[in-house]
Amino acid sequence: MTAHDLDLAGLGAPERPGLHPLLAGRFSTADFDPVHEVGDATVDVLLDAARRAPSAGNSQPWSFIVGRRGDPVHARLVGHLSAGTRAWAPAAGLLVANLAQILVEDTDFDYSEFAHYDLGQAVAHLTVQAQSLGLSVHQFRGFDRAGAESEFAVPPHWQITSMAAVGRSAVPERRPTPRAVAASTTPVRRTVDEITWARHPRLSRRPRAHPAGPGKP
Ligand SMILES: Cc1cc2nc3c(=O)[nH]c(=O)nc-3n(C[C@H](O)[C@H](O)[C@H](O)COP(=O)(O)O)c2cc1C
């Protein structure tokens, strides 16, 4: 501990004192409780958490299509899931399509250099908020982007960048259930040292790429 460190002993996750349990315990479940419902007030809280995220120039380049299981928006979203995703995501109480504004309307100009970055932060906010309410979030790319954009008349200056299933996990912690294995999420992470490009007084080391490469967890 240096003179400037907080006293982290006894705080947070045992493997990393100070790390918030919401972050330490988070995982992308593929085993959603198919009976649990996410209420409207909860949806409002999740969207409120998302909209409070920081963004470049406060551009807020995000928007969300939200379907609660059993409602027509949910059914329309389900219609555009990939076969693999369809095996687990529809059981979640909520499906959310995450949209980024990528262009200025009716132009070819980027709306913001940071549109995708900012959307990611908003979804991260939503994820941690959900976790605090006992809900799990599993983001995914396994859907037909063009089909979903056409379904919801998304104009060319917006893009459905990703989707997320949100609901109560049927398993309390990460487990290799058949659905989890099929979804191929993984707890494997590069270490703090590996992701640190430079930091005094430690020896700086050029970060190594994830050995599996993006999209191959
Ligand atoms: C933008 C994005 C796209 C993803 N796409 C998929 C996907 O198509 N299918 C899937 O099962 N998981 C998907 N994931 C979840 C990741 O595989 C998962 O976060 C990663 O393996 C780490 O696992 P963990 O979240 O359980 O810690 C995606 C996550 C993000 C952020």
The ligand as an SDF file (V2000), in Angstrom:
LIG
                    3D

 31 33  0  0  0  0  0  0  0  0999 V2000
  -20.7000   -6.2860  -28.1780 C   0  0  0  0  0  0  0  0  0  0  0  0
  -20.8240   -7.6710  -27.6070 C   0  0  0  0  0  0  0  0  0  0  0  0
  -21.2530   -8.7060  -28.4210 C   0  0  0  0  0  0  0  0  0  0  0  0
  -21.4230   -9.9910  -27.8920 C   0  0  0  0  0  0  0  0  0  0  0  0
  -21.9390  -10.9770  -28.6970 N   0  0  0  0  0  0  0  0  0  0  0  0
  -22.2870  -12.1670  -28.1400 C   0  0  0  0  0  0  0  0  0  0  0  0
  -22.9920  -13.1370  -28.9050 C   0  0  0  0  0  0  0  0  0  0  0  0
  -23.3370  -12.9200  -30.0710 O   0  0  0  0  0  0  0  0  0  0  0  0
  -23.3210  -14.3090  -28.2990 N   0  0  0  0  0  0  0  0  0  0  0  0
  -22.9970  -14.5540  -26.9730 C   0  0  0  0  0  0  0  0  0  0  0  0
  -23.3560  -15.6110  -26.4580 O   0  0  0  0  0  0  0  0  0  0  0  0
  -22.3360  -13.6350  -26.2330 N   0  0  0  0  0  0  0  0  0  0  0  0
  -21.9720  -12.4500  -26.7750 C   0  0  0  0  0  0  0  0  0  0  0  0
  -21.3330  -11.4990  -26.0110 N   0  0  0  0  0  0  0  0  0  0  0  0
  -20.9640  -11.8040  -24.6110 C   0  0  0  0  0  0  0  0  0  0  0  0
  -19.4690  -12.0910  -24.5160 C   0  0  0  0  0  0  0  0  0  0  0  0
  -19.1420  -13.3010  -25.1690 O   0  0  0  0  0  0  0  0  0  0  0  0
  -19.1050  -12.1330  -23.0310 C   0  0  0  0  0  0  0  0  0  0  0  0
  -19.3050  -10.8710  -22.4570 O   0  0  0  0  0  0  0  0  0  0  0  0
  -17.6380  -12.5590  -22.8160 C   0  0  0  0  0  0  0  0  0  0  0  0
  -17.4460  -13.9030  -23.2420 O   0  0  0  0  0  0  0  0  0  0  0  0
  -17.2470  -12.4770  -21.3500 C   0  0  0  0  0  0  0  0  0  0  0  0
  -18.1320  -13.2580  -20.5890 O   0  0  0  0  0  0  0  0  0  0  0  0
  -18.8790  -12.6400  -19.3420 P   0  0  0  0  0  0  0  0  0  0  0  0
  -19.6470  -11.4250  -19.8020 O   0  0  0  0  0  0  0  0  0  0  0  0
  -19.8110  -13.7280  -18.8710 O   0  0  0  0  0  0  0  0  0  0  0  0
  -17.8450  -12.3020  -18.3350 O   0  0  0  0  0  0  0  0  0  0  0  0
  -21.1220  -10.2380  -26.5290 C   0  0  0  0  0  0  0  0  0  0  0  0
  -20.6790   -9.1830  -25.7120 C   0  0  0  0  0  0  0  0  0  0  0  0
  -20.5520   -7.9090  -26.2370 C   0  0  0  0  0  0  0  0  0  0  0  0
  -20.1020   -6.7790  -25.3260 C   0  0  0  0  0  0  0  0  0  0  0  0
  1  2  1  0
  2  3  1  0
  2 30  2  0
  3  4  2  0
  4  5  1  0
  4 28  1  0
  5  6  2  0
  6  7  1  0
  6 13  1  0
  7  8  2  0
  7  9  1  0
  9 10  1  0
 10 11  2  0
 10 12  1  0
 12 13  2  0
 13 14  1  0
 14 15  1  0
 14 28  1  0
 15 16  1  0
 16 17  1  0
 16 18  1  0
 18 19  1  0
 18 20  1  0
 20 21  1  0
 20 22  1  0
 22 23  1  0
 23 24  1  0
 24 25  2  0
 24 26  1  0
 24 27  1  0
 28 29  2  0
 29 30  1  0
 30 31  1  0
M  END
$$$$
